[in-house]
Amino acid sequence: MSALSSFQSSLDSAAGTGGFATGSTAPNIAESIGYLIDIVLGMLGLALVILLVYAGFLYLTSQGNEEQIKKAKGTISNAVIGIVIVISAYALTNFILLNLIFGIFEDRGAVEAERARICADNPLDPVCSQNQTGPGAPLPDELPSA
């Protein structure tokens, strides 16, 4: 039993004692962290888009004022750089979490069990690969990229 599995079973035991859902209905630690990261990066992305709109408004209303144009251009540049960083962070965290859940830290049986659990909860998930969840179905790293 790996340390992650032991930790997860301890958390399931504590959650069951507290009256919370456990087992296949409860998200695992990596999924919970993934949800939290998705929320934070989504909020950051929204804030940067709002900042980009604000900078565009400043630029359009500058009426030739060089100082305001310079401020607007700097804000636009910073917002675009921020959006690129947020998108990169989102892609990186999704890649890492996908490998934590389905890849290098778990054996093939655990991966197939996790895929079956995900497909039971959400059959349209890309991991299900056209609902191929039985033995011999491709693992997530063997799935064709969309």
N, C-alpha and C positions, 0 to 999 in steps of 0.2 A: 504494500500500500504506500503510495507516494505521500509526501508531506502535504501536498495540496489536497489530496483526497481525504487525508486524516483531518485536516483543518476544516474542510467542507462538511465532513460528517459531524464534527464537533459543533459547527454552527447549526447544522440541521437539528441536532439534538437540543441545543439551547432554544432554537426557534420553536420546535415542537413543544417544549416545556412552557414556553411563553404563549402558546396558542396560535402561532403564526404558521403559514403554509410552509411545508418542507418538501423535499424530494424533487420530483420532476416539475412540480408546479412553481417552485421557487427558483428565481434566477440565481445562477452561481455568481461567485465573486467577480470573475472576469466580465460577465455580462453587466453586472451592476456598475462596475467601474466604467465600462464602455458607455452605458447610458448616461452616466454623469459627465463623462468627457464630451459626448455628443451634445448634451445640453449646454455646457460651458462654451464649446466652440461655436455652436449655433448662435448663442447670445453675442459672442464676440464678433461673429460675421455680421449679424444684424446691426450691431453698433458701428462697425466699420462702413457698412453700406449707408447708414444714416449720416455718418461723417462725410462720406463721399458726396452725398446729395447736398449737404450743408456747404461743402467747399464749392460745388458747382453753382449754388445759389450766390455765394460770395463773388465768384468769378463773373457771373452774369450781371450782377448789380454793382460792379466796381466802377463803371462809367469812366474808365480811363485812369483811375487812381492807381498808380504804380505800386504803392504799398499794399493796397488791398489785393491787387492781382498777384503780387509775390506771395502774400499770405495764403491765397486760395490755391495757387500752384503747389506750394509746400504741403498744404493739407491734403490735396489730391494725391500727391506723390506718397505721403505717409500712409494714407488710407489704402492705396493700391498695394503698397508693400505689406501692410498689415493683412489685407485679404489674401495675398499670396502665402504669407506665413500661416494663417489660419487654415487655409485649404491644405497646405503641406502637412500641418500638424494633424488634421483630420485624417488624411490618407495614411500617414505613418501610424497613428494610433489604431486605426481600423486594421491595418496589416498586422501589427504586433498582436492585437487582441485576437484576431482570427487565428494566428499561429499558436497563441496560448490556449485557446479553446480546442482547436482541431488538429494541431500539428505536432511540433517537435517535443512537447512535454508529455504527450499521452500516447498510449499504444493503440493499435488499430481497432481493437475491440471497444475501447472507451470512445474512440472517435465515431465508430458506427452507432454506438448507443446514444451519443450526444446528437448525431444527425437524426436518428429516429425520433428522439425527444423533440427536436426543433421542428421536424416535418409533421409531427403529430399536432403540435401547437399552431404551426403556420405552414400549410402545405405549399404556399406560393413563394416561400423563401428560396432565394437562389441556390442555397446549399442543397436543396432537395433535388435539383437537376431533373426537372420533369418527373418528379415524384419517384425517382429511383432510390428506394431506401432499403432494399433487401440485400442479402449477401451478394457480393460481386459488384454492387453499385460503386461508382467511382468515389474516391475520397475527395474532400474539397480541393486539395492541391492537384487533383487529377481532372477536375472539372474544366471544361472549355471556358475561356474568359469571354465575358459578354461585351 
